[in-house]
Amino acid sequence: TRPPPPAVRHTAVDIALVEPDGGQTWLPEIDQIGVVRGSYAFTSADNAAIAAGNVHLRKRGRTTRLTGGTLRDRGFVWPYDVENPLFPVVPLPGMMLIEPHPLEAPAVGEARFSQRGDSGSAIVDVHNRVVGVLVGAYSDDDMHGWTVAFPIDRVLTKLNSFDPGSGAVAFEVSSSDHSGDTRTFPSASAAE
């Protein structure tokens, strides 16, 4: 049997990998959002739409459930606190900055795109393409309720550079063209 993949902690991507049990079924869908339609990496061609506030995003998180927001920056430098007294802040460039969208924010409480517990949520565009992975949220007065995310291309590049020693591992965003497209993880004996 293969050892479980380790958590990957790096200033470029902070994400964990898991290996489901063989035979377990799953759907390429997000609760309350629907079928995932692949991934999309924002480029300079999207800058005008981003500047105009026309790039709307959604996520379904554990804490805040389904929320919406507007992409405000795709090159944001986040002063990520790694809780290290010698190096208390590590700037993470190239992050996505998301403002909560008041019409899509939860009806109760403050407008937020995310809260503690939503980290790791997939963020999708209006076409249900995964565009990012939620990292954290601001709680200060100036940007209260705003969220920071890793762009999905950065996540996939980092994950695809990971070599557990037993060969290359290919990561991609699973997608489908219809609801109910049940998939099954291969058993360990089938993967060897």
C-alpha positions as CSV (number, residue, x, y, z in Angstrom):
1,T,0.0,0.0,0.0
2,R,1.1,3.5,-0.6
3,P,1.6,6.0,2.3
4,P,-1.0,8.8,2.5
5,P,0.1,12.0,0.7
6,P,1.5,14.6,3.1
7,A,0.1,18.0,3.6
8,V,1.7,20.5,1.4
9,R,2.8,23.8,3.2
10,H,4.6,26.3,1.1
11,T,4.3,30.1,0.7
12,A,3.0,29.6,-2.8
13,V,0.1,27.2,-1.8
14,D,-1.1,26.0,1.6
15,I,-3.4,23.0,0.9
16,A,-3.8,19.4,2.0
17,L,-4.0,16.3,-0.1
18,V,-6.2,13.3,0.8
19,E,-6.5,9.9,-0.7
20,P,-10.1,8.6,-0.6
21,D,-10.7,4.9,0.0
22,G,-11.0,2.8,-3.1
23,G,-14.5,2.1,-4.3
24,Q,-15.8,5.4,-2.8
25,T,-18.2,7.3,-5.1
26,W,-18.3,11.0,-5.7
27,L,-19.9,13.6,-7.9
28,P,-18.1,16.5,-9.7
29,E,-20.6,18.9,-8.1
30,I,-20.7,21.5,-5.4
31,D,-23.7,21.5,-3.0
32,Q,-26.0,24.5,-3.8
33,I,-24.0,25.4,-6.9
34,G,-24.2,22.4,-9.1
35,V,-22.1,20.7,-11.7
36,V,-18.4,21.8,-11.9
37,R,-17.5,22.8,-15.5
38,G,-13.7,22.6,-15.3
39,S,-11.4,25.4,-14.2
40,Y,-10.5,28.9,-15.5
41,A,-7.3,31.0,-14.9
42,F,-7.9,34.8,-15.2
43,T,-5.6,36.6,-17.6
44,S,-4.8,40.2,-18.6
45,A,-7.8,39.9,-21.0
46,D,-10.1,39.8,-17.9
47,N,-8.6,43.0,-16.3
48,A,-11.2,45.4,-17.7
49,A,-14.1,43.2,-16.4
50,I,-12.4,42.9,-13.0
51,A,-11.8,46.7,-12.8
52,A,-15.5,47.3,-13.7
53,G,-16.7,44.9,-11.0
54,N,-18.2,42.5,-13.6
55,V,-16.6,39.2,-12.4
56,H,-19.0,37.6,-10.0
57,L,-18.0,34.6,-8.0
58,R,-19.6,32.1,-5.6
59,K,-18.5,29.5,-3.1
60,R,-20.2,27.0,-0.8
61,G,-18.4,26.9,2.5
62,R,-18.8,25.0,5.8
63,T,-19.5,28.1,7.8
64,T,-21.2,30.7,5.6
65,R,-22.7,28.2,3.2
66,L,-23.5,29.7,-0.3
67,T,-22.2,33.2,-0.7
68,G,-21.4,35.5,-3.6
69,G,-18.8,38.1,-4.3
70,T,-17.0,40.3,-6.8
71,L,-13.4,39.8,-7.9
72,R,-11.6,43.1,-7.2
73,D,-8.0,42.1,-7.9
74,R,-6.2,39.1,-9.4
75,G,-2.7,40.3,-8.4
76,F,-3.3,41.1,-4.8
77,V,-0.3,40.9,-2.4
78,W,-1.6,39.4,0.9
79,P,0.4,39.9,4.0
80,Y,-0.1,36.3,5.2
81,D,0.7,35.9,9.0
82,V,2.4,32.5,9.4
83,E,2.5,33.0,13.2
84,N,6.3,32.8,13.3
85,P,8.0,35.3,15.7
86,L,11.1,35.6,13.5
87,F,9.2,36.1,10.3
88,P,5.7,37.3,11.3
89,V,4.5,38.2,7.8
90,V,5.1,36.5,4.5
91,P,3.7,38.5,1.5
92,L,1.9,36.2,-0.9
93,P,1.7,37.9,-4.3
94,G,-0.7,37.0,-7.1
95,M,-3.7,36.4,-4.9
96,M,-7.4,36.9,-5.7
97,L,-9.2,39.6,-3.6
98,I,-13.0,39.1,-3.4
99,E,-15.5,41.7,-2.1
100,P,-18.7,40.3,-0.7
101,H,-21.6,41.0,-3.0
102,P,-24.5,42.6,-1.0
103,L,-27.2,41.0,-3.1
104,E,-25.7,37.5,-2.7
105,A,-24.5,37.8,0.9
106,P,-26.3,35.9,3.6
107,A,-29.6,37.5,4.6
108,V,-28.8,37.4,8.3
109,G,-25.7,39.3,9.7
110,E,-23.0,41.1,8.0
111,A,-22.1,40.9,4.3
112,R,-19.2,38.4,4.1
113,F,-17.9,36.1,1.4
114,S,-16.3,33.8,4.0
115,Q,-15.5,33.2,7.6
116,R,-13.3,30.9,9.6
117,G,-14.1,27.3,8.6
118,D,-14.7,28.1,4.9
119,S,-11.0,27.8,4.0
120,G,-10.4,25.3,1.2
121,S,-13.7,26.0,-0.5
122,A,-13.7,26.0,-4.3
123,I,-14.6,29.4,-5.7
124,V,-16.4,29.3,-9.0
125,D,-17.4,31.9,-11.7
126,V,-20.8,32.3,-13.3
127,H,-20.1,29.3,-15.6
128,N,-19.3,27.0,-12.6
129,R,-15.7,26.9,-13.5
130,V,-13.3,26.6,-10.5
131,V,-11.2,29.8,-10.4
132,G,-9.7,29.6,-6.9
133,V,-9.4,28.0,-3.5
134,L,-10.4,30.1,-0.5
135,V,-7.5,30.9,1.9
136,G,-8.7,33.5,4.4
137,A,-10.8,36.5,5.2
138,Y,-10.2,40.0,6.5
139,S,-11.7,41.0,9.8
140,D,-10.3,44.5,10.1
141,D,-12.5,47.6,9.6
142,D,-11.3,48.6,6.1
143,M,-11.8,45.3,4.4
144,H,-14.2,43.4,6.8
145,G,-15.8,40.4,5.1
146,W,-13.4,40.5,2.1
147,T,-11.8,37.2,1.1
148,V,-8.4,36.1,-0.3
149,A,-8.0,33.1,-2.5
150,F,-5.3,31.2,-4.4
151,P,-5.9,31.3,-8.1
152,I,-6.7,27.7,-9.3
153,D,-3.9,27.7,-11.9
154,R,-1.4,28.4,-9.1
155,V,-2.8,25.5,-7.0
156,L,-2.7,23.0,-9.9
157,T,0.8,24.0,-10.8
158,K,2.0,23.5,-7.3
159,L,0.2,20.2,-6.8
160,N,1.4,18.9,-10.2
161,S,5.0,19.7,-9.1
162,F,4.6,17.4,-6.1
163,D,6.3,14.1,-6.5
164,P,5.7,11.6,-3.7
165,G,8.6,9.4,-4.9
166,S,6.4,6.9,-6.7
167,G,6.0,8.7,-9.9
168,A,4.2,11.8,-11.1
169,V,0.8,12.6,-9.8
170,A,-1.5,14.5,-12.2
171,F,-4.1,16.9,-10.6
172,E,-6.9,18.6,-12.4
173,V,-10.3,19.9,-11.6
174,S,-12.9,17.2,-12.3
175,S,-15.9,18.4,-14.3
176,S,-19.0,17.1,-16.0
177,D,-21.6,18.2,-18.5
178,H,-24.5,16.9,-16.5
179,S,-25.8,16.4,-13.0
180,G,-25.6,13.0,-11.3
181,D,-22.4,11.9,-13.1
182,T,-21.3,9.5,-10.4
183,R,-17.6,8.6,-10.3
184,T,-15.8,5.9,-8.3
185,F,-12.3,6.1,-6.9
186,P,-10.2,3.1,-8.0
187,S,-9.2,0.5,-5.4
188,A,-5.5,0.3,-4.3
189,S,-5.1,-3.0,-6.2
190,A,-6.4,-1.4,-9.4
191,A,-4.1,1.6,-9.0
192,E,-0.9,-0.5,-8.7
